[in-house]
Amino acid sequence: MTARTKTASVELMLDSGTAYLNGKPYPLDVPAQLIQDATYVPVRFVAEALGASISWEPSARLVVINTETPAKPLSEA
């Protein structure tokens, strides 16, 4: 799977513990997985790698991805 913006490219492989951001490797807490014909990705890593911030709303059990508030840069592996 590849996701791109004007300034970033994120590459994930199913069941791999490593993702690539602009060609640089980053370890993942959880790999991308295929479960019952659906692909699940580590949303926090992908969102932050592409420059978005992410938060969890526990009362609504909702992940909020904000593209207007930049995320802190990811540190290299």
Secondary structure, 3 states (H helix, E strand, C coil): CEEECCCCEEECCECCCEEEECCEEEECCCCEEEECCEEECCHHHHHHHCCCEEEEECCCCEEEEECCCCCCCCCCC
